[in-house]
Each structure stands twice: as C-alpha cells, then as structure tokens.
Amino acid sequence: MLRNPVYRGALSWGRRKGQGGSKPQDADRAVTIEDVFPALVSAETWEQAQAVRKSRTHLRTRAVTAEHPLTGILVCDLCGSLISGHTQNRYDKRTKEHRWTVRHYRCRKRVHNGGCSLPFLRADRIEAMVLERIAAFADPKLLARRLAQMAADQPDTSEEMKSVRARLRKARADMKRVDQDYRAGELGPRAYSRQIESLAAEEESLAAQLRDLEKRSTPPFEPRVHAAQYRRLVQLWPRMNMGERREAIRALVRQVRVLPGPEVQIVFRWEP
Ligand SMILES: [Zn+2]
C-alpha cells in the first residue's frame, strides 16, 4: 500500500513499475501533484517505506498481473464479493496458433459456488463505462455540488470549535500569568513547574482537538484540482499500459460497485 504516493497526500501516475522501483517513464506522462489529499502518512514515513520496499524487491517472485486494471476495486453490488479479472486465450486446435484473447471480470462468489447471478462482464465494456463516469465528474460544478451535499450531511462543528478556541486562549493566558507571577517572585520554582506542566498538557490536547475539528469542517479538496485530474486520467488512458491504468485509477477511485445491467457506481477516494 505504501508505494502509492497518494498515502503521503500526493496524486501521481504515469510512473513505470520495474526493477528498482517506480521510475518516470516519460517526463510528460509522469504526473505527481503534492498535497492533493490529506496525507495518510507523513512524507518522511513514506520515503522510509519506499527504501524498505526497494530493498525487498528481489524477494518478490511472482509478477503482478496487470491485465485487469479494475481488479481489487470492482465490487459486486448483488452479493458484496470482489469481482476479479480473468483472461481467456483460444488457440487453433490444429496449428496451435493463438486465435484470440478475451478479458472478463467475474464475481468471485459466482465463480466460487455459483451463489450469485451477476453475469460475467466484458472487461473492455466495464472499463469504458468507468471511464465515462469519471469523465462526467471532470466538471468542477458537478463536483462542487457533490461536495456541498457531503458537507450538508456532516454534523455542524462550529459551536464546538468556538468553545475549544476559547479554552485554548484561556490556557495560553494562564501560562503567561503563571510565568509573570514566577518572574515577580510570587511563585516558587516547584509550584511554577507544576502549574506550567499541567497547563502545557492542556494546551497541547486542546490544540490537537482544534486541528481535528478544523480538518473535519474543511472540504477535502479543491473541486477544480480534482476535475483536472479526472480529465487528465481520461485523456491519458488510451496511451497507458494496463499497469499504469491500474495505478492511476486507484489513486482516484476507492471502489466501483457493479449492478446488473451492467451499471457502475464510482466511489471516489474522497467520499466517506
Ligand atoms: Zn456477486
């Protein structure tokens, strides 16, 4: 998971996977935009994880099959199972020559025990549908509406923020007062350090509460930035190989629910 720069808050694609890790394949195509999402890990932790991952690269024996860019994010809406990719090759019986290849996505429950009725899905068709949906969200106005709706569903935290801010101001004022009393000789060193320590702990905890509240009350992103990312993904898609597609789509999309029809429903990473 830590390979994806999205975990340090950046959005990136167009890097080629190979020995020794990800390298830009072509300066025009490698895109990394920092600070698009709230970082899930610090940049430093991420760099460390890359170093560890690279040192272990030689231990990986099985190549990752990248023929199905949507594997892992496609979910069957009928039964909740993951939907995985499957490739079928047909050969000429006589000459043993390769005739054709067809890719499908298949509900795992259906494959496993027939316990689901979701038909097998032609991969090209589903991938085109997903791209079409993403392209529709490349409109900042549509995104802004969806964000506003999300914000309306969030509980209002403004009163709580006001109260935490007031308590924070008071803790800081108290620290200043204790400091002045100590300088004026009205407070002994022991009483001083006891009071300062307790106030500092309170201040720290209130500041953390405030940061958390602020994070929850601000929109997770700027709609224009994301709209541009969606447009770029759709533009570059035909030129990307399967591995790049897989990486790019995961940077933006958390899940794609598949309904019979077939019909697809995109859940973006920023959605709750
Ligand atoms: Zn199913």
Residues whose N, C-alpha, C, O or C-beta is under 5 A from the ligand:
A	BS01	ZN	C76 L78 C79 G80 S81 C107 K109 C116 L118
